[in-house]
C-alpha cells in the first residue's frame, strides 16, 4: 500500500516540527510580503495563524516532507493561500505587491 510520505514519516515529521518551533521561526510567506511574520506557537492547530510546516517543494511535486532543507514555517492561513504555488511564484507575487505599494506611496498627486 502506498502511504502518504507526510504521514509515513511520523516521527521524523514531529522532530522537524519541533526543530522549527524551537528556532521560533517566523512565517516565510509573510516575510516575503513584508508583513509581520511572527508565529504564536501556542495557538491551537486549527487557528488560521497557527504554525504549520510548509514544504517548499510540495510533496506532490517530489519534495521531501522530512528534509530540513525543504521546509519552513508558515501560518496555517498563508499555507492555505499558497496552495500549489511554487516558492518562485510566491516570491514573484510578493515582489509585485511590494512594487505597487512603493509606487502608491511615492506618487504625489
Ligand atoms: Zn504568514
Backbone and ligand atoms as CSV (ligand in chain L), in Angstrom:
chain,resi,resn,atom,element,x,y,z
A,1,UNK,N,N,0.842,-1.198,0.000
A,1,UNK,CA,C,0.000,0.000,0.000
A,1,UNK,C,C,0.876,1.245,0.000
A,2,UNK,N,N,0.578,2.156,-0.897
A,2,UNK,CA,C,1.361,3.392,-0.955
A,2,UNK,C,C,0.887,4.357,0.142
A,3,UNK,N,N,1.773,4.626,1.049
A,3,UNK,CA,C,1.416,5.527,2.146
A,3,UNK,C,C,1.775,6.956,1.777
A,4,UNK,N,N,1.010,7.903,2.281
A,4,UNK,CA,C,1.341,9.313,2.115
A,4,UNK,C,C,2.653,9.564,2.870
A,5,UNK,N,N,3.710,10.005,2.142
A,5,UNK,CA,C,5.016,10.159,2.799
A,5,UNK,C,C,4.980,11.138,3.967
A,6,UNK,N,N,4.009,12.057,3.941
A,6,UNK,CA,C,3.905,13.040,5.003
A,6,UNK,C,C,3.571,12.356,6.338
A,7,UNK,N,N,2.808,11.252,6.249
A,7,UNK,CA,C,2.409,10.572,7.474
A,7,UNK,C,C,3.238,9.322,7.736
A,8,UNK,N,N,3.796,8.780,6.642
A,8,UNK,CA,C,4.622,7.582,6.791
A,8,UNK,C,C,5.835,7.871,7.656
A,9,UNK,N,N,6.302,9.125,7.650
A,9,UNK,CA,C,7.496,9.502,8.408
A,9,UNK,C,C,7.122,10.251,9.682
A,10,UNK,N,N,6.115,9.753,10.365
A,10,UNK,CA,C,5.591,10.440,11.536
A,10,UNK,C,C,6.620,10.969,12.516
A,11,UNK,N,N,7.524,10.109,12.954
A,11,UNK,CA,C,8.490,10.517,13.977
A,11,UNK,C,C,9.432,11.596,13.455
A,12,UNK,N,N,9.885,11.422,12.210
A,12,UNK,CA,C,10.797,12.400,11.609
A,12,UNK,C,C,10.093,13.745,11.440
A,13,UNK,N,N,8.810,13.687,11.139
A,13,UNK,CA,C,7.995,14.894,10.949
A,13,UNK,C,C,7.859,15.657,12.274
A,14,UNK,N,N,7.590,14.923,13.335
A,14,UNK,CA,C,7.442,15.543,14.658
A,14,UNK,C,C,8.759,16.228,15.050
A,15,UNK,N,N,9.866,15.549,14.774
A,15,UNK,CA,C,11.184,16.099,15.091
A,15,UNK,C,C,11.410,17.415,14.349
A,16,UNK,N,N,11.014,17.419,13.078
A,16,UNK,CA,C,11.189,18.589,12.225
A,16,UNK,C,C,10.330,19.756,12.729
A,17,UNK,N,N,9.089,19.459,13.060
A,17,UNK,CA,C,8.175,20.459,13.633
A,17,UNK,C,C,8.797,21.085,14.869
A,18,UNK,N,N,9.301,20.205,15.745
A,18,UNK,CA,C,9.866,20.680,16.996
A,18,UNK,C,C,11.111,21.532,16.764
A,19,UNK,N,N,11.874,21.169,15.733
A,19,UNK,CA,C,13.085,21.928,15.431
A,19,UNK,C,C,12.729,23.349,14.974
A,20,UNK,N,N,11.756,23.465,14.069
A,20,UNK,CA,C,11.344,24.789,13.583
A,20,UNK,C,C,10.754,25.610,14.729
A,21,UNK,N,N,9.983,24.942,15.561
A,21,UNK,CA,C,9.351,25.588,16.710
A,21,UNK,C,C,10.418,26.106,17.685
A,22,UNK,N,N,11.415,25.265,17.946
A,22,UNK,CA,C,12.490,25.646,18.868
A,22,UNK,C,C,13.255,26.856,18.336
A,23,UNK,N,N,13.327,26.978,17.020
A,23,UNK,CA,C,14.006,28.125,16.410
A,23,UNK,C,C,13.130,29.373,16.463
A,24,UNK,N,N,11.828,29.174,16.767
A,24,UNK,CA,C,10.904,30.302,16.803
A,24,UNK,C,C,10.765,30.943,15.437
A,25,UNK,N,N,10.816,30.136,14.414
A,25,UNK,CA,C,10.730,30.614,13.037
A,25,UNK,C,C,9.502,31.480,12.785
A,26,UNK,N,N,9.663,32.504,11.961
A,26,UNK,CA,C,8.530,33.296,11.504
A,26,UNK,C,C,7.986,32.685,10.224
A,27,UNK,N,N,6.880,33.242,9.748
A,27,UNK,CA,C,6.225,32.743,8.537
A,27,UNK,C,C,6.976,33.250,7.303
A,28,UNK,N,N,7.464,32.330,6.476
A,28,UNK,CA,C,8.289,32.755,5.327
A,28,UNK,C,C,7.460,33.508,4.293
A,29,UNK,N,N,6.161,33.198,4.229
A,29,UNK,CA,C,5.307,33.862,3.236
A,29,UNK,C,C,5.041,35.314,3.648
A,30,UNK,N,N,4.725,35.529,4.939
A,30,UNK,CA,C,4.535,36.899,5.430
A,30,UNK,C,C,5.818,37.707,5.237
A,31,UNK,N,N,6.957,37.055,5.514
A,31,UNK,CA,C,8.241,37.743,5.375
A,31,UNK,C,C,8.448,38.178,3.926
A,32,UNK,N,N,8.103,37.317,2.988
A,32,UNK,CA,C,8.262,37.638,1.561
A,32,UNK,C,C,7.444,38.877,1.195
A,33,UNK,N,N,6.255,38.994,1.811
A,33,UNK,CA,C,5.360,40.108,1.502
A,33,UNK,C,C,5.643,41.343,2.364
A,34,UNK,N,N,6.641,41.263,3.225
A,34,UNK,CA,C,6.991,42.397,4.063
A,34,UNK,C,C,6.006,42.620,5.197
A,35,UNK,N,N,5.265,41.579,5.567
A,35,UNK,CA,C,4.322,41.680,6.684
A,35,UNK,C,C,5.002,41.165,7.943
A,36,UNK,N,N,4.451,41.537,9.130
A,36,UNK,CA,C,4.991,40.955,10.367
A,36,UNK,C,C,4.857,39.437,10.267
A,37,UNK,N,N,5.942,38.715,10.581
A,37,UNK,CA,C,5.938,37.275,10.309
A,37,UNK,C,C,5.863,36.402,11.557
A,38,UNK,N,N,5.705,37.044,12.723
A,38,UNK,CA,C,5.740,36.275,13.974
A,38,UNK,C,C,4.636,35.221,14.020
A,39,UNK,N,N,4.988,34.065,14.539
A,39,UNK,CA,C,4.025,32.983,14.718
A,39,UNK,C,C,3.867,32.747,16.216
A,40,UNK,N,N,2.619,32.721,16.674
A,40,UNK,CA,C,2.341,32.390,18.067
A,40,UNK,C,C,2.217,30.870,18.152
A,41,UNK,N,N,3.284,30.245,18.645
A,41,UNK,CA,C,3.348,28.783,18.662
A,41,UNK,C,C,2.403,28.152,19.680
A,42,UNK,N,N,1.727,28.988,20.470
A,42,UNK,CA,C,0.808,28.421,21.462
A,42,UNK,C,C,-0.610,28.291,20.911
A,43,UNK,N,N,-0.849,28.803,19.694
A,43,UNK,CA,C,-2.199,28.735,19.127
A,43,UNK,C,C,-2.584,27.291,18.797
A,44,UNK,N,N,-3.877,26.973,18.939
A,44,UNK,CA,C,-4.327,25.622,18.578
A,44,UNK,C,C,-4.153,25.387,17.083
A,45,UNK,N,N,-3.908,24.136,16.716
A,45,UNK,CA,C,-3.551,23.777,15.338
A,45,UNK,C,C,-4.562,24.252,14.293
A,46,UNK,N,N,-5.817,24.402,14.645
A,46,UNK,CA,C,-6.814,24.776,13.646
A,46,UNK,C,C,-6.963,26.284,13.487
A,47,UNK,N,N,-6.262,27.050,14.310
A,47,UNK,CA,C,-6.321,28.512,14.229
A,47,UNK,C,C,-5.664,28.978,12.925
A,48,UNK,N,N,-6.247,29.991,12.245
A,48,UNK,CA,C,-5.670,30.450,10.963
A,48,UNK,C,C,-4.225,30.952,11.090
A,49,UNK,N,N,-3.857,31.463,12.261
A,49,UNK,CA,C,-2.499,31.975,12.431
A,49,UNK,C,C,-1.576,30.969,13.113
A,50,UNK,N,N,-2.052,29.736,13.243
A,50,UNK,CA,C,-1.241,28.691,13.879
A,50,UNK,C,C,-0.063,28.296,12.990
A,51,UNK,N,N,0.906,27.673,13.607
A,51,UNK,CA,C,2.119,27.228,12.926
A,51,UNK,C,C,1.868,25.963,12.108
A,52,UNK,N,N,2.382,25.977,10.887
A,52,UNK,CA,C,2.385,24.760,10.080
A,52,UNK,C,C,3.745,24.599,9.441
A,53,UNK,N,N,4.128,23.353,9.224
A,53,UNK,CA,C,5.348,23.078,8.481
A,53,UNK,C,C,4.976,23.128,7.003
A,54,UNK,N,N,5.651,23.989,6.262
A,54,UNK,CA,C,5.345,24.140,4.841
A,54,UNK,C,C,6.486,23.542,4.015
A,55,UNK,N,N,6.157,22.644,3.112
A,55,UNK,CA,C,7.185,22.080,2.233
A,55,UNK,C,C,7.424,23.057,1.090
A,56,UNK,N,N,8.668,23.478,0.930
A,56,UNK,CA,C,8.983,24.458,-0.110
A,56,UNK,C,C,8.753,23.846,-1.492
A,57,UNK,N,N,9.287,22.657,-1.715
A,57,UNK,CA,C,8.889,21.871,-2.885
A,57,UNK,C,C,7.848,20.898,-2.360
A,58,UNK,N,N,6.574,21.063,-2.811
A,58,UNK,CA,C,5.496,20.246,-2.262
A,58,UNK,C,C,5.737,18.750,-2.443
A,59,UNK,N,N,5.196,17.992,-1.518
A,59,UNK,CA,C,5.303,16.530,-1.571
A,59,UNK,C,C,4.766,16.028,-2.916
A,60,UNK,N,N,3.678,16.675,-3.400
A,60,UNK,CA,C,3.065,16.254,-4.670
A,60,UNK,C,C,4.009,16.462,-5.848
A,61,UNK,N,N,5.041,17.311,-5.661
A,61,UNK,CA,C,5.991,17.555,-6.751
A,61,UNK,C,C,7.349,16.925,-6.444
A,62,UNK,N,N,7.346,15.985,-5.509
A,62,UNK,CA,C,8.570,15.229,-5.247
A,62,UNK,C,C,9.419,15.765,-4.112
A,63,UNK,N,N,8.948,16.825,-3.430
A,63,UNK,CA,C,9.697,17.373,-2.309
A,63,UNK,C,C,9.607,16.458,-1.098
A,64,UNK,N,N,10.617,16.497,-0.263
A,64,UNK,CA,C,10.608,15.658,0.935
A,64,UNK,C,C,9.942,16.389,2.091
A,65,UNK,N,N,9.012,15.697,2.781
A,65,UNK,CA,C,8.355,16.314,3.933
A,65,UNK,C,C,9.205,16.224,5.197
A,66,UNK,N,N,10.325,15.529,5.126
A,66,UNK,CA,C,11.137,15.352,6.332
A,66,UNK,C,C,12.563,15.869,6.162
A,67,UNK,N,N,12.802,16.610,5.072
A,67,UNK,CA,C,14.123,17.184,4.842
A,67,UNK,C,C,14.124,18.614,5.371
A,68,UNK,N,N,14.988,18.864,6.353
A,68,UNK,CA,C,15.058,20.183,6.983
A,68,UNK,C,C,15.244,21.290,5.935
A,69,UNK,N,N,15.987,20.993,4.871
A,69,UNK,CA,C,16.266,21.996,3.839
A,69,UNK,C,C,15.041,22.285,2.969
A,70,UNK,N,N,14.047,21.410,3.032
A,70,UNK,CA,C,12.867,21.600,2.174
A,70,UNK,C,C,11.660,22.130,2.933
A,71,UNK,N,N,11.844,22.520,4.170
A,71,UNK,CA,C,10.684,23.003,4.923
A,71,UNK,C,C,10.957,24.366,5.545
A,72,UNK,N,N,9.878,25.087,5.782
A,72,UNK,CA,C,9.974,26.341,6.521
A,72,UNK,C,C,8.664,26.492,7.281
A,73,UNK,N,N,8.634,27.452,8.193
A,73,UNK,CA,C,7.430,27.673,8.980
A,73,UNK,C,C,6.493,28.601,8.229
A,74,UNK,N,N,5.192,28.377,8.378
A,74,UNK,CA,C,4.197,29.269,7.794
A,74,UNK,C,C,2.964,29.291,8.681
A,75,UNK,N,N,2.218,30.406,8.588
A,75,UNK,CA,C,0.904,30.433,9.221
A,75,UNK,C,C,-0.001,29.472,8.459
A,76,UNK,N,N,-0.935,28.880,9.154
A,76,UNK,CA,C,-1.899,27.986,8.505
A,76,UNK,C,C,-2.614,28.697,7.349
A,77,UNK,N,N,-3.054,29.947,7.590
A,77,UNK,CA,C,-3.779,30.701,6.557
A,77,UNK,C,C,-2.886,30.984,5.349
A,78,UNK,N,N,-1.614,31.291,5.595
A,78,UNK,CA,C,-0.685,31.594,4.498
A,78,UNK,C,C,-0.412,30.335,3.684
A,79,UNK,N,N,-0.251,29.233,4.381
A,79,UNK,CA,C,-0.022,27.950,3.740
A,79,UNK,C,C,-1.223,27.590,2.856
A,80,UNK,N,N,-2.428,27.826,3.370
A,80,UNK,CA,C,-3.643,27.564,2.587
A,80,UNK,C,C,-3.699,28.465,1.365
A,81,UNK,N,N,-3.362,29.735,1.573
A,81,UNK,CA,C,-3.367,30.692,0.471
A,81,UNK,C,C,-2.374,30.252,-0.610
A,82,UNK,N,N,-1.213,29.794,-0.165
A,82,UNK,CA,C,-0.174,29.399,-1.119
A,82,UNK,C,C,-0.651,28.265,-2.017
A,83,UNK,N,N,-1.384,27.311,-1.441
A,83,UNK,CA,C,-1.893,26.189,-2.222
A,83,UNK,C,C,-0.800,25.523,-3.025
A,84,UNK,N,N,-0.954,25.512,-4.346
A,84,UNK,CA,C,0.028,24.841,-5.201
A,84,UNK,C,C,1.052,25.791,-5.798
A,85,UNK,N,N,1.054,27.047,-5.344
A,85,UNK,CA,C,2.048,27.980,-5.892
A,85,UNK,C,C,3.452,27.520,-5.503
A,86,UNK,N,N,4.377,27.675,-6.424
A,86,UNK,CA,C,5.767,27.360,-6.120
A,86,UNK,C,C,6.361,28.522,-5.328
A,87,UNK,N,N,7.513,28.286,-4.720
A,87,UNK,CA,C,8.207,29.352,-3.996
A,87,UNK,C,C,8.478,30.521,-4.941
A,88,UNK,N,N,8.900,30.215,-6.176
A,88,UNK,CA,C,9.202,31.271,-7.150
A,88,UNK,C,C,7.957,32.107,-7.448
A,89,UNK,N,N,6.812,31.449,-7.551
A,89,UNK,CA,C,5.563,32.185,-7.814
A,89,UNK,C,C,5.194,33.078,-6.638
A,90,UNK,N,N,5.373,32.567,-5.420
A,90,UNK,CA,C,5.067,33.367,-4.228
A,90,UNK,C,C,5.975,34.591,-4.187
A,91,UNK,N,N,7.272,34.377,-4.448
A,91,UNK,CA,C,8.222,35.494,-4.386
A,91,UNK,C,C,7.927,36.518,-5.478
A,92,UNK,N,N,7.511,36.055,-6.667
A,92,UNK,CA,C,7.185,36.971,-7.762
A,92,UNK,C,C,5.957,37.817,-7.396
A,93,UNK,N,N,4.942,37.168,-6.803
A,93,UNK,CA,C,3.748,37.907,-6.374
A,93,UNK,C,C,4.106,38.925,-5.297
A,94,UNK,N,N,4.976,38.526,-4.388
A,94,UNK,CA,C,5.385,39.419,-3.301
A,94,UNK,C,C,6.138,40.627,-3.858
A,95,UNK,N,N,7.003,40.379,-4.821
A,95,UNK,CA,C,7.744,41.492,-5.439
A,95,UNK,C,C,6.774,42.453,-6.095
A,96,UNK,N,N,5.782,41.907,-6.802
A,96,UNK,CA,C,4.787,42.732,-7.479
A,96,UNK,C,C,4.029,43.598,-6.499
A,97,UNK,N,N,3.599,42.982,-5.394
A,97,UNK,CA,C,2.814,43.721,-4.406
A,97,UNK,C,C,3.650,44.817,-3.743
A,98,UNK,N,N,4.904,44.497,-3.453
A,98,UNK,CA,C,5.753,45.487,-2.802
A,98,UNK,C,C,6.044,46.652,-3.739
A,99,UNK,N,N,6.200,46.359,-5.036
A,99,UNK,CA,C,6.462,47.416,-6.018
A,99,UNK,C,C,5.239,48.333,-6.129
A,100,UNK,N,N,4.037,47.711,-6.124
A,100,UNK,CA,C,2.808,48.512,-6.203
A,100,UNK,C,C,2.689,49.441,-4.994
A,101,UNK,N,N,3.016,48.904,-3.816
A,101,UNK,CA,C,2.922,49.708,-2.590
A,101,UNK,C,C,3.900,50.879,-2.653
A,102,UNK,N,N,5.107,50.589,-3.155
A,102,UNK,CA,C,6.126,51.632,-3.271
A,102,UNK,C,C,5.631,52.735,-4.190
A,103,UNK,N,N,5.077,52.333,-5.340
A,103,UNK,CA,C,4.562,53.315,-6.300
A,103,UNK,C,C,3.456,54.146,-5.671
A,104,UNK,N,N,2.555,53.472,-4.965
A,104,UNK,CA,C,1.405,54.161,-4.381
A,104,UNK,C,C,1.835,55.195,-3.355
A,105,UNK,N,N,2.896,54.889,-2.599
A,105,UNK,CA,C,3.296,55.831,-1.551
A,105,UNK,C,C,4.250,56.903,-2.082
A,106,UNK,N,N,4.931,56.618,-3.200
A,106,UNK,CA,C,5.887,57.617,-3.693
A,106,UNK,C,C,5.201,58.634,-4.619
A,107,UNK,N,N,4.024,58.247,-5.103
A,107,UNK,CA,C,3.299,59.144,-6.014
A,107,UNK,C,C,2.655,60.283,-5.244
A,108,UNK,N,N,2.859,61.502,-5.706
A,108,UNK,CA,C,2.199,62.631,-5.028
A,108,UNK,C,C,1.322,63.345,-6.021
A,109,UNK,N,N,0.033,63.125,-5.916
A,109,UNK,CA,C,-0.898,63.720,-6.883
A,109,UNK,C,C,-1.271,65.114,-6.478
L,1,ZN,ZN,ZN,2.048,34.200,7.333
